[in-house]
Amino acid sequence: MIHDTHAAILVLAMATTTWLLRFLPFLVFRKRVPRYVLYLGMVLPAAIIGMLVVYCLKDVSLATVPHGLPELIAAAATVALQCWRRNSLVSILGGTAAYMVLVHILG
């Protein structure tokens, strides 16, 4: 019973924090959004994607078979799907599926 209460409190705390983080900018910037916030809104998505790519590819070994081919092909498939469909969900799912198939075939 204590575990259920503890879990409920944790979920409530996380939900409240998430709600506050999403709602707070609307309270803080009621009248006018500062230029630096608009700038960050333009540059941060690309920076975050870049960091995720680096993080995902940091442990790829080019010296051992399959020499990073599954990662390279899956990344190219993800980029191609994004350019073609302009749908993040399709790109992520397609790239993940390509990677999983390639790992089983080449790995």
C-alpha positions in Angstrom: 0.0 0.0 0.0 2.9 2.4 0.8 4.3 1.7 -2.7 1.1 2.7 -4.3 0.9 5.9 -2.4 4.5 6.7 -3.1 4.0 6.0 -6.8 0.9 8.2 -6.9 2.7 11.1 -5.2 5.6 10.8 -7.7 3.2 10.8 -10.7 1.4 13.8 -9.2 4.6 15.7 -8.7 5.9 14.9 -12.2 2.5 15.9 -13.7 2.4 19.2 -11.8 6.0 20.0 -12.7 5.3 19.3 -16.4 2.1 21.4 -16.3 3.9 24.3 -14.6 6.8 24.2 -17.1 4.4 24.3 -20.0 2.1 27.0 -18.5 4.8 29.3 -17.0 5.9 31.0 -20.2 2.4 32.1 -20.9 2.3 33.8 -17.5 5.7 35.3 -17.7 5.4 36.7 -21.3 1.8 37.9 -21.3 2.3 41.0 -23.3 5.4 40.6 -25.5 7.9 37.8 -26.0 11.6 39.0 -25.7 13.8 38.8 -28.8 16.2 36.4 -27.1 13.4 33.9 -26.4 12.3 34.1 -30.0 15.9 33.5 -31.1 16.3 30.5 -28.8 13.0 29.1 -30.2 14.6 29.3 -33.7 18.1 27.8 -32.9 17.5 25.4 -30.1 15.6 22.7 -32.0 18.5 22.3 -34.5 21.1 22.3 -31.7 19.2 19.6 -29.7 18.9 17.4 -32.8 22.6 17.9 -33.4 23.4 16.9 -29.8 21.2 13.8 -30.1 22.9 12.7 -33.3 26.3 13.1 -31.7 25.1 11.2 -28.6 23.6 8.3 -30.6 26.7 7.9 -32.8 29.4 8.4 -30.2 30.0 4.7 -29.5 29.9 3.5 -33.1 33.1 1.6 -33.9 34.3 2.1 -37.4 37.2 -0.4 -36.9 35.0 -3.5 -36.4 32.5 -5.2 -38.6 30.0 -3.8 -39.7 32.0 -0.6 -39.6 29.0 1.6 -38.6 27.0 0.8 -41.7 23.7 0.2 -39.9 24.0 3.5 -38.2 25.0 5.4 -41.3 22.3 3.9 -43.5 19.6 4.3 -40.8 20.6 7.9 -40.3 20.5 8.5 -44.0 17.0 6.9 -44.1 15.8 9.1 -41.3 17.0 12.2 -43.1 15.5 11.1 -46.4 12.2 10.3 -44.8 12.1 13.7 -43.1 12.9 15.5 -46.4 10.3 13.5 -48.2 7.4 13.4 -45.8 8.1 16.3 -43.4 6.7 14.1 -40.6 8.9 13.5 -37.5 7.0 10.4 -36.4 7.4 8.8 -39.8 11.1 9.7 -39.9 11.8 8.4 -36.4 9.9 5.2 -36.9 11.3 4.6 -40.4 14.9 5.2 -39.2 14.4 3.0 -36.2 13.0 0.2 -38.3 15.8 0.5 -40.8 18.4 0.3 -38.0 16.8 -2.7 -36.4 16.6 -4.6 -39.7 20.2 -3.7 -40.6 21.5 -4.7 -37.2 19.9 -8.1 -37.7 21.1 -8.5 -41.3 24.6 -7.0 -40.9 25.3 -7.6 -37.3 
